[in-house]
Amino acid sequence: MRRGNFYVYIIANKNNAVLYIGVTNNLERRISEHQQGLIKGFSKRYNLHKLVYYESFSNISQSIAREKQLKNWHRGWKINLINTINPSFKDLSSEWE
């Protein structure tokens, strides 16, 4: 799974009604924190536990710029982006061991 050192990710609730975009330098740890409810705020409030999309980057500046770009997109654009790699909206973290 390791490609770059920084990641932009999209997580969703169980029925995909709510999406959250974040950035991290350790995707597995961060998703685990979301799933365990350790991160207070939006993701915890809306039970966002399902990793539906991520991209990797070699530097933090690129990842932050991409995060900002995606956060400004309309929901439909985000759904289309997720559909390019994960049309069934499965939890991509479930494949990790």
N, C-alpha and C positions, 0 to 999 in steps of 0.2 A: 504494500500500500504506500510505502514511503517513496515519494518522488521529489517534491520540493520541501522546503523547510517551513513554509507558511501556507495557510489554507483559508479560503473563503468557503463557507458552508451554508446550506439552507436546511433547517429542520422544520418539521410540521407536526401537528397534532394527529391523533389517530384517524380522523376523517378528512384530513388535508385542508380543513377550512381556514386554518391560521398558519402563516409562514413567518419564520424569523431568519434573518441573515446575520452571520457573525464572522469573525476572523480569529485565527488562533495559530500558534506555532506548534501545537500538539493536538491533532484532530481527535485521536482516540481518547485522550484524557478529557478533552473538552466535551465531547459527546457523552461520555460516561458521567460527567458532572451534570449535564442537562438531564440525563435519564434518571439520575438519583435525586434530582431536585435540589442540588447543592447551589445552584446559581439563582439568586433571588431576582425577582423582577418579571419581565414579560414572559420569558420562556417557562418559568415555573408557574406563573398565574394561568397560562393557557395550556399547560401540560404538553409542551413541545418536546417530544422524546425521539422522534423518528428522523434520522438523517436521510434526506432525499436527494441531495446534490452537494458536490464539493469540487473545487478546483485547487490545484497546488501552484505555488509561486516560489521563486528563488529568493525574493527579498520582500521585506515588510512593506515597503512603499508601494510595490505593485499590488500586493494583496489588499491594502487599505484603499487604494484607488478603485479597485474592482468592487470591493464591498460598498463603497459610496455610490458607485455607478448602479449596482444592482438594487440598492435601497431606494434609488430614485425611479426605478422602473415601475410600470403599471403591473398589477397582479397577473394579467394575461401574458405579458412578456416573461415573467418569472415562471409561470406554468409551462410555457413553451420551452424555456431553457431546461427545466427539469425533465420534460418529455424527451429531449434529445438524448439523454443517457438513462433515464429511469421512467419510462412511460407508465409503469404500474405503481409508481410511488412506493416501492418497497423500501424497507429500512436497510440502507446500505451498510450500516454498522453491524447488522446481524451476520454478515459474512466474515467478520473479524474473529480471530481466535486468540 
